[in-house]
């Protein structure tokens, strides 16, 4: 599949950096009105996939590594940033990120008040085949993830609740790999 085209007019000024954060109250209001963009990363090694058990909403269960895009950031730049921030994988070349698809996810809850309002994201999703050395380097952030594991692609459903909509979303991504 082709990559996600990213176009940016000359002169575009990005008023914030990936480290900047919107005030919490403003962000909570924005979540009620806007769909936000994320990049999810499917780390694979041979016939296995890395699944991470998140400990924060909107998904405190098995999911993929990833996170929100920043305004003006190309999807592959977000992918490289999230690989570094979330998994401590530095210097992954953009050409290694293989576009899988875009998925729409509506979560029932979120971390920000009011939690029961949930959130809606579009997730640009990439697969990255890791070397054996890179696989050993993966170290997910403990403030985001309780645990993680490498699992054979055909065994992913054994970790999930097949009647859960977000587990079905995760299975769809895995099937598209």
C-alpha positions in Angstrom: 0.0 0.0 0.0 1.2 3.5 -0.6 2.1 5.9 2.2 -0.2 8.6 3.5 0.5 11.7 1.3 1.4 14.7 3.4 1.2 18.2 1.9 2.3 21.4 3.6 2.3 24.9 2.1 5.5 26.9 2.3 5.3 29.4 5.2 3.1 27.1 7.4 4.1 28.0 11.0 3.6 25.3 13.6 2.7 27.2 16.7 3.4 24.3 19.0 6.0 21.5 19.3 5.3 17.9 20.1 6.3 18.6 23.7 3.7 21.4 24.1 0.4 20.6 25.8 -2.9 22.3 25.5 -4.4 23.3 28.9 -6.4 20.3 30.3 -9.7 22.1 30.4 -9.4 23.3 26.8 -8.3 19.8 25.7 -11.3 18.2 27.4 -13.7 20.6 25.6 -11.9 19.9 22.3 -12.4 16.1 22.8 -16.1 16.7 22.9 -16.2 18.4 19.5 -13.2 17.2 17.5 -11.9 13.9 16.0 -8.2 13.8 16.7 -5.5 12.0 14.7 -3.1 9.3 16.1 -0.4 7.2 14.6 -0.4 3.5 15.8 2.7 1.3 15.3 2.5 -2.4 14.6 6.0 -3.7 15.6 6.6 -7.1 14.0 9.5 -9.5 14.1 9.3 -12.6 11.9 5.8 -13.9 12.5 5.2 -12.1 15.8 3.5 -8.8 16.8 4.2 -6.7 19.8 1.0 -6.0 21.8 1.0 -3.6 24.7 -1.4 -3.6 27.7 -2.0 0.0 28.3 -2.7 1.4 31.8 -4.4 4.6 30.7 -7.6 5.6 29.0 -8.9 5.7 26.4 -7.8 2.1 26.1 -6.7 0.4 29.3 -6.3 -3.0 27.7 -4.3 -4.6 24.9 -3.5 -2.2 22.1 -0.7 -1.0 19.9 2.1 1.5 20.6 1.3 5.0 19.4 -0.2 8.3 20.1 -1.5 11.7 18.9 -0.1 13.6 16.0 0.8 17.2 16.4 -0.5 19.9 14.0 1.8 20.2 11.0 3.6 16.9 11.7 3.8 14.4 8.8 2.4 10.9 9.8 5.8 9.3 9.3 7.4 11.9 11.6 4.8 11.1 14.2 5.6 7.4 13.7 9.3 8.0 14.3 8.6 10.2 17.3 6.3 7.7 18.9 8.7 4.8 18.3 11.3 6.8 20.2 9.1 8.1 23.0 7.0 5.0 23.6 9.5 2.2 22.8 12.9 3.8 23.0 13.6 2.9 19.3 15.8 5.6 17.9 16.8 6.3 14.3 14.2 4.3 12.5 14.2 5.4 8.9 10.9 6.7 7.5 11.1 4.2 4.6 10.7 1.3 7.1 7.2 2.4 8.1 4.8 0.4 5.9 1.4 2.0 5.8 -1.4 -0.5 6.7 -4.5 1.7 6.9 -6.6 4.3 8.7 -9.0 3.1 11.4 -11.7 5.1 13.2 -12.0 4.4 16.9 -14.7 5.7 19.2 -13.8 5.0 22.9 -16.4 5.1 25.6 -14.1 6.6 28.2 -11.1 8.9 28.3 -8.5 10.1 30.8 -9.7 13.7 30.7 -12.8 14.9 32.5 -15.6 14.2 32.0 -14.2 10.6 31.4 -17.6 9.2 30.4 -17.7 11.4 27.3 -15.1 9.3 25.6 -13.2 10.3 22.5 -13.0 9.7 18.7 -9.7 9.2 16.8 -8.5 8.4 13.4 -5.5 6.2 13.6 -3.0 6.2 10.8 -1.3 2.8 11.2 2.1 1.6 10.2 3.9 -1.7 10.4 7.6 -1.8 11.2 9.5 -5.1 10.9 12.2 -5.0 13.6 15.6 -6.6 13.5 16.4 -9.1 16.3 18.6 -6.4 17.9 15.8 -3.8 17.7 13.3 -6.3 19.2 15.5 -6.7 22.2 15.8 -2.9 22.6 12.1 -2.3 22.9 11.3 -0.9 26.3 7.8 0.5 26.7 7.1 3.4 29.1 5.8 2.2 32.5 3.6 5.3 32.8 1.6 4.2 29.7 1.9 0.4 29.6 1.6 -2.3 32.3 3.2 -5.0 30.2 3.8 -6.0 26.7 4.4 -9.3 24.9 5.4 -10.7 21.5 2.8 -13.0 20.2 2.3 -15.0 17.0 0.0 -13.2 14.7 -2.4 -16.1 14.5 -2.6 -16.2 18.4 -3.6 -12.6 19.0 -7.3 -13.4 19.4 -6.5 -15.6 22.4 -5.7 -12.4 24.4 -8.8 -10.6 23.4 -12.5 -10.4 24.2 -14.1 -11.0 20.8 -17.4 -9.2 21.7 -15.5 -6.0 22.6 -15.6 -3.4 19.8 -12.0 -2.2 20.4 -10.7 -5.8 20.5 -12.4 -6.3 17.2 -10.6 -3.1 15.9 -7.3 -4.5 17.0 -8.0 -7.8 15.3 -8.9 -6.0 12.1 -5.5 -4.2 12.2 -3.7 -7.5 12.8 -5.6 -9.1 9.9 -4.5 -6.2 7.7 -0.8 -6.7 8.5 
